[in-house]
Amino acid sequence: MTTTVLSPLLRRVPRTWRRVIRLGALGAVGQVFISLSGMPVRLDVREIIVPILSLGYLAVLAVPVVLGVLLGRRPQHEEFLERPPGSRDLVLGATLGGLMGGGGLSVLALLLANFDLRDPLINWSPQLSEFLSFGRGTAFGFVIWLVIGGGLGLLGGSLRLASSRTQRVIMTMALTVVSAAILESLVVDLVEGVSLEALVEWMYAPRGGLTLVGAAVLAVVSGLLSLVGQGRIKAVQGRIQAMEGPRQTRVNLMLIAAVGVVLVILPLLVGKLTNELLANIGLFVLLALGLNIVVGLAGILDLGYVAFFAVGSYSTAVLTAATSPRIAPEFPWFVALIIVIVIAILVGLFIGAPVIRMRGDYLAIVTLGFGEIIRLLFLSDWLSGWFGGSQGITAIDGVDVFGLLTVDGTNPRRVFYLVLFFCAIAIYISWRLERSRLGRAWMAVREDEPVAEAMGINTVNVKLMAFVVGAVLGSFGGAIFVAKVGSVFPSSFLILVSIIILVVVIFGGMGNIFGVIAGAVVLIGVLGGPKQPGLLVEFSEFKLLIYGALLVWMMLARPEGLIPSARRSRELHQEEFLQDAWLRGQIDTDDANDLHGGSDTPAAES
């Protein structure tokens, strides 16, 4: 009855305003969820700009801005709407959306003051009430969040209506200030390494966070550089892309050499903690490059990749450690690595052969099972005489480099250089394979396996080769991990490790080597790994929540990843390209159907 009465009223609401109401309500729910997760209160200790902004307040203030930006965007193909929204409509919609988002916190402030729901909601606390009211009472908290939400929504909507150049400048300024605050420990470590302590004292407050003057100067300088460099950077990119043949190869090699020089010099300028962070990032880069072969190039959803990591770790421990339970040959690390590669190949064949004919969800579930089976085998009492069971293997020696030095966890700088060496090998292998006949076969299988098989590609052998190459690269990471930590336990190889490596690959850009590296730097460097801290140690207990949110956002908004592969982008957005071309009249319905694969419906409907 109620639905029958309200339906005519809802149908009278213009489509644009229905979108405002829907996104505003979603923003309000998101604000409440973030607050009740405990994130704002716990992150409030980390200052961004002293004394006006902390990381806790940034977590909730960003939502109305994002709502304003989304609602200030003009709808695609607005010429098909009965009345396309004007600039005033978009700004008003963005303000209303931000107001609704802030209203969620206003209502939460009232509920916190009048009800006690701490039994089911553990973060329903006086600290959260104090946070939302700014220590000035419930009435002030109720009003101020409405004002803040509407104001930030207006700011986001106005920003969206500005020119693209202005948007880039403002975004650059904001990201520079936030990044400088988040990367404080890295910046301080680096600046002190080049004896510029006065710069640190000027930029950062004694207890952390940017000073007002430091934040203002960083914003102005980054804005000016963005304004001046936009055209020049695009011009340089255009010239590089226009190059062909040996000239382009020469430029690419020069860029790679420059990055290599920076990576060699950087550990010499920073301290032990930063080198430990760099070593952890490098280890996950190595693992992600191996999984990128399996998932990014061959399109095989492997959720048990940690199995190869575990096999490399335990094989190295058994072959090099004097404390190995059953056999202890105590081979040198590099000699043991050759045997480990052979073992990894055999394990890759063993895991790959039974599951290689499966596809989609079935393949993911079976690989997940194999990953857990291998971990439980290392944990079992049945094989404890070989691998130590739950006690693991300890007192494992580091890497002896030709008798000149030893690489172990006591010297993170040496560990980073060892990881960098193997990352370079993995990058070269990935690059060569991607451009080889095998790499093209992998991508054909990823795009459409039945068609690839019809074209004469032996899909079983091709997919099996992907498993083998991924296993070898994963075993590299395991061998280095054992030398770094000096011990190995089954608890180090939980399924969570596979998931985080997969998130790194998806977030960075499946099928793109540089995207995978960028994903590891951003996620592992800032948030940290399963048990490894990142630059933001305050995020430790929210790490999985943020990983999940990022994964959902990437799948919805940018499925090709942070730095996408050109081929992968075309695969994912082919339907959108055809739809846009059809709507603009660049192709007719029959052409769109042919390109889309012979569908009887227009591309816009498919």
Steps between C-alpha positions, in 0.01 A plus 500: 500500500777742598704409194197561279452848647870599487582366155331784306677754724840335444445488127442874497844564650747578220761233437786735596347570843428133558872444452575776752274340760644154439865607522432731796337217694789270409745765623314532832510123552869498409577776750325312779676175406844666501431660837374179663798305365712697748722638226453877563569479876810281460640698207443831679844465660668541161522865401485617139515877552562619856269605663210505254479153340570146614483175309188404694307808389635462147344151486150647546548838329604337174155339453299824439768625262485177300120520496519857370744400227281209390179702506662795325582284200284545194321178397630321194296554184293771668352582162273197550353649820174690487658798678878483540612642837666842498796613708268631771320164524828315530635731773173485693493121464859472623419723798191298585693173468775631730233624743344153512843342550578735789151441635593139567762616752256755646247225570775276639612778739142524634469123539833476682387761750162338575542123460750243621553232234851404603401138558450414131718789367834503681602836348184672627700699753534839672822549303305484173240742638778738600656464155175582317411795724853648499474505878228770489180310566245302304313800356819642355590159351158465341514843332867504404487176303208628295699816425820308425321246279319766295811715469728216391233372257484849351880505478510162324222595256663833419833328445338262253361793298842666481732452203700179483821699546370658821384161626845349446672787681271479803523121515879519478513749787274290723678172423842656559406629844335172609784289355765710673321447833448127445858444381647702786728226630638434151551872428667559837726200453598610150553866589712413800705270277601800287553723809205736456356476852400869495254424219334230710468731800336762279259262327392273783380562853700340786229238568426429137290654226563792266513852639262757352786678327647175369163383364434837334842512334470139378156570356612816319820345362326182383220705343745718309700198383180332384389814319834546327577136432167374366562589138866408508445157651233422241730622224782274622262204525375569149853513361594174672186325374565630148847342493544172322752221475848528653448861608204414722685200641797722581281753684325226696834351603619842615187545715541152649868569571409828674246322722759231574756759607245661733414164656870422554575838660182537709583230763832674566321821600234357733509320831435144612121528536453642151728232353289236676191652338669503158600134542139403584371692198755332275404156629133560419596643159679174426201290607255725315705474178470122522125511559467753217623234260226262616211744547593806295634335185345153494173595673516211751345605832743338743397547865764260630812677380637501855571128448794580271624757752485233773674238286786739423536592868496146640720358224763767564479445876546122471792534257688776684424476874705289738188461716295326230330201674561210259766606251741790529733517198581866585543603139601856422194715430567542127554127455181427691316750279565287192343198671213718625424606141477135394272421795282803417465382139391155618250648747368733229442200275348301787250774589437615145439162335179401687337846482612625164184394315278683747380856447364791696370443851587130501864575425515766774349266760733210415815716509380640833472145627849405381647806674344393830597134449867585462497725810331227704752244376784715632305538827412130539660258744533253212773712337631662818809280477586677175369853548466547877120516513366794699850563641631575152869527421713761676859626501517519121813665368490800272628524144877471470601708197824340380652525848502880482192580710193342653145612423257448787232683693747692714594711199182603310701698246674186377169316493353774284787478253452121479127546444570772242728262308233230481228754421710612203522136385123456543425823311726395212343151486148648508584758233655244265221247551228759446643583157573140403283250319417339835393835642269566206352153550440579869316818410294320236394243761416780742282681247309199368619147569268315256603731215867460591460122494324520164795701365735212579638605840558209736323664794591225748875534441480879490317525832733243653799712398341799675476296821863394469638851441287640782622223731864577426461872570303422817780267616749787457297700749486207742876444486572867574236509775668212687843663476356830623297369795733215602209264573194352336161405649172383341324808642692716253309350205135565572251541217498871587842534335359375168208741525719802572733417211194468275373838623840653417480364145140613447554842655819569305376369166482139388732420214712813546843463662525864607143491629579202723805680638295815565233294676756343734661838577167666581330218692791329676698821548213695657277232659748215538475127435318231701748527787733770370446862609469781248554872529159539667527264795173647630322315218613157624162388637310649204729356235264233373203736505688746280624223270142384452369851438777570248429175320127575474569855381753385240262239362219755466686815398828391343512125435811534285707612802712795605740480203309289247631293216378641166382158384321434829324838484369423152369163619317647799357808328418366155125511563522857630697612193245343269210649694650852491578470131144382425344785700713756321400357164855398411386142428157361424318220680612224262868598535469509877341156501774360276777644718324383813482145379184473297242593764154582378465793738664838462830563673330747730279221633769234530 
